[in-house]
Amino acid sequence: MVKQFGTIEAIDGLLLDEQLDDCSLGEASVMRGWELGEYLSLYNDLVEFMGSVLSNTHIPYEIRHRCGVKYAVASSPTLTRHLRRCHAFMDLYWPDRHFSADLKLFFDCYLAAPIWLGIGDAACSHPNTVYSDGTILAERFNAFVAYVRERARARGVAKKLSDWKRGLDHQEASIGEYLDDLLFDQPDITAMRADFSFVKSVAIESDAMPRMSWQTDDAGQWTRVPSKEPSSGAGWETNARIDPMLVLQFREAFFDNQNGVDRELFEHLIGYISKVEQGSEQGAYHVHVLLLFDAKRVKVKAFDRIRLLAADRWRRLTNGLGNVFDCHDPDYEAQLRRKGRWSLDPVLESDPAQFEKLRAYVIRYFAKDDGQMVRVKPFAKSKMLTKGRKGLIL
């Protein structure tokens, strides 16, 4: 239960009597999709919040008293600015997905020791909100942050995150060995690079993902319910930009059945590398792809044909939802050549200089650490990086 209290100015300039009189979000329960940009905004804030929680020991709020009234003053703005979104962070939680150690820690801690019990409670998010036990919301938030840090130490989350990031070192070594073996078997290689992504918004409901929230039921058990977040009118985001399961299914379909209708694309394929990432400017799941062909069989005209076939296959397999960035677009290639950054010329007769140029580029491109590592996977052993030969995944 929330009660009103006297007028005392808090650090953010709000007044303590500017409380929400009605914490209800309404009776309607309408299924809605994730609107464009919502998921990314919430996801980035949760990553930032957990980074701040785990990287220091700061207390979010200092609790003070004046005229017998308890109130909060923000002492760590990087923490306190996320208070209002803590319950909304749970909208990112899917019980059947595998999360990075920091995100899993947040979800487990919130389910065990929530700040609020549901969407309606979370509407009362002023740090000076007073509860029936005499505590204010800021105290509850302080306690939650302390609990998360205690559980992080008990679980060894810091080491798990370090190991997770060191996985890039393994990927770098694995890619290097793969390319070395490929060149040993095939001295003439031409590489085609493309980025496979998805259109931003959808025209029909079935291509969107419902946004779900969490609250406790009458028995005190957590249950998923349709989100009641007000609509901004931004349109619904394409589900594959949000759901890693769909991305992996589309990627698998692209490399599957290489002797089918698109056999021309794969006829002279000698190998490939693909990696699912999340982030960059789009902030969505996408697939980096490198297709490696026999350079003696794939000349310039055939290469241009292959580029078109690859783009067409991706768009068809995604039912028209796929986008393709062709890294061999003449204008883009010319721009990189002017900067001395073009590395995708064919390797002929095992030319060591050109191979090393290609090798260094591919490793840098597929094993980089630029904030795009996937934190949400369908399963713990889901492979974001795959390599293969024609018809074979390694």
Secondary structure in CASP SS format (residue, H / E / C, confidence):
PFRMAT SS
TARGET T0000
AUTHOR 0000-0000-0000
METHOD secondary structure of the structure
MODEL  1
M C 1.00
V C 1.00
K E 1.00
Q C 1.00
F C 1.00
G C 1.00
T C 1.00
I C 1.00
E E 1.00
A C 1.00
I C 1.00
D C 1.00
G C 1.00
L C 1.00
L E 1.00
L C 1.00
D C 1.00
E C 1.00
Q C 1.00
L C 1.00
D C 1.00
D C 1.00
C C 1.00
S C 1.00
L C 1.00
G C 1.00
E C 1.00
A C 1.00
S C 1.00
V C 1.00
M C 1.00
R C 1.00
G E 1.00
W C 1.00
E E 1.00
L C 1.00
G C 1.00
E H 1.00
Y H 1.00
L H 1.00
S H 1.00
L H 1.00
Y H 1.00
N H 1.00
D H 1.00
L H 1.00
V H 1.00
E H 1.00
F H 1.00
M H 1.00
G H 1.00
S H 1.00
V H 1.00
L H 1.00
S H 1.00
N C 1.00
T C 1.00
H C 1.00
I C 1.00
P C 1.00
Y E 1.00
E E 1.00
I E 1.00
R E 1.00
H E 1.00
R E 1.00
C C 1.00
G C 1.00
V E 1.00
K E 1.00
Y E 1.00
A E 1.00
V E 1.00
A E 1.00
S C 1.00
S C 1.00
P H 1.00
T H 1.00
L H 1.00
T H 1.00
R C 1.00
H C 1.00
L H 1.00
R H 1.00
R H 1.00
C C 1.00
H C 1.00
A H 1.00
F H 1.00
M H 1.00
D H 1.00
L H 1.00
Y C 1.00
W C 1.00
P C 1.00
D C 1.00
R C 1.00
H E 1.00
F E 1.00
S C 1.00
A H 1.00
D H 1.00
L H 1.00
K H 1.00
L H 1.00
F H 1.00
F H 1.00
D H 1.00
C H 1.00
Y H 1.00
L H 1.00
A H 1.00
A C 1.00
P C 1.00
I C 1.00
W C 1.00
L C 1.00
G C 1.00
I H 1.00
G H 1.00
D H 1.00
A H 1.00
A C 1.00
C C 1.00
S C 1.00
H C 1.00
P C 1.00
N C 1.00
T C 1.00
V E 1.00
Y C 1.00
S C 1.00
D C 1.00
G C 1.00
T C 1.00
I E 1.00
L H 1.00
A H 1.00
E H 1.00
R H 1.00
F H 1.00
N H 1.00
A H 1.00
F H 1.00
V H 1.00
A H 1.00
Y H 1.00
V H 1.00
R H 1.00
E H 1.00
R H 1.00
A H 1.00
R H 1.00
A H 1.00
R H 1.00
G C 1.00
V H 1.00
A H 1.00
K H 1.00
K H 1.00
L H 1.00
S H 1.00
D H 1.00
W H 1.00
K H 1.00
R H 1.00
G H 1.00
L H 1.00
D H 1.00
H H 1.00
Q H 1.00
E H 1.00
A H 1.00
S H 1.00
I H 1.00
G H 1.00
E H 1.00
Y H 1.00
L H 1.00
D H 1.00
D H 1.00
L H 1.00
L H 1.00
F H 1.00
D H 1.00
Q C 1.00
P C 1.00
D C 1.00
I E 1.00
T E 1.00
A E 1.00
M E 1.00
R E 1.00
A E 1.00
D E 1.00
F E 1.00
S E 1.00
F E 1.00
V C 1.00
K C 1.00
S E 1.00
V C 1.00
A C 1.00
I C 1.00
E H 1.00
S H 1.00
D H 1.00
A E 1.00
M C 1.00
P E 1.00
R C 1.00
M E 1.00
S E 1.00
W E 1.00
Q E 1.00
T E 1.00
D C 1.00
D C 1.00
A C 1.00
G C 1.00
Q C 1.00
W E 1.00
T E 1.00
R E 1.00
V E 1.00
P E 1.00
S C 1.00
K C 1.00
E C 1.00
P C 1.00
S C 1.00
S C 1.00
G C 1.00
A C 1.00
G C 1.00
W E 1.00
E E 1.00
T E 1.00
N H 1.00
A H 1.00
R H 1.00
I C 1.00
D C 1.00
P H 1.00
M H 1.00
L H 1.00
V H 1.00
L H 1.00
Q H 1.00
F H 1.00
R H 1.00
E H 1.00
A H 1.00
F H 1.00
F H 1.00
D C 1.00
N C 1.00
Q C 1.00
N C 1.00
G C 1.00
V C 1.00
D C 1.00
R H 1.00
E H 1.00
L H 1.00
F H 1.00
E C 1.00
H C 1.00
L E 1.00
I E 1.00
G E 1.00
Y E 1.00
I E 1.00
S E 1.00
K E 1.00
V E 1.00
E E 1.00
Q E 1.00
G E 1.00
S C 1.00
E C 1.00
Q C 1.00
G C 1.00
A E 1.00
Y E 1.00
H E 1.00
V E 1.00
H E 1.00
V E 1.00
L E 1.00
L E 1.00
L E 1.00
F E 1.00
D E 1.00
A C 1.00
K C 1.00
R C 1.00
V C 1.00
K C 1.00
V H 1.00
K H 1.00
A H 1.00
F H 1.00
D H 1.00
R H 1.00
I H 1.00
R H 1.00
L H 1.00
L H 1.00
A H 1.00
A H 1.00
D H 1.00
R H 1.00
W H 1.00
R H 1.00
R H 1.00
L H 1.00
T C 1.00
N C 1.00
G C 1.00
L C 1.00
G E 1.00
N E 1.00
V E 1.00
F E 1.00
D E 1.00
C C 1.00
H C 1.00
D C 1.00
P H 1.00
D H 1.00
Y H 1.00
E H 1.00
A H 1.00
Q H 1.00
L H 1.00
R H 1.00
R H 1.00
K C 1.00
G C 1.00
R C 1.00
W C 1.00
S C 1.00
L C 1.00
D C 1.00
P C 1.00
V E 1.00
L C 1.00
E C 1.00
S C 1.00
D C 1.00
P H 1.00
A H 1.00
Q H 1.00
F H 1.00
E H 1.00
K H 1.00
L H 1.00
R H 1.00
A H 1.00
Y H 1.00
V H 1.00
I H 1.00
R H 1.00
Y H 1.00
F H 1.00
A C 1.00
K C 1.00
D C 1.00
D C 1.00
G C 1.00
Q C 1.00
M C 1.00
V C 1.00
R C 1.00
V E 1.00
K E 1.00
P C 1.00
F C 1.00
A C 1.00
K C 1.00
S C 1.00
K C 1.00
M C 1.00
L E 1.00
T E 1.00
K E 1.00
G E 1.00
R E 1.00
K C 1.00
G C 1.00
L E 1.00
I E 1.00
L C 1.00
END
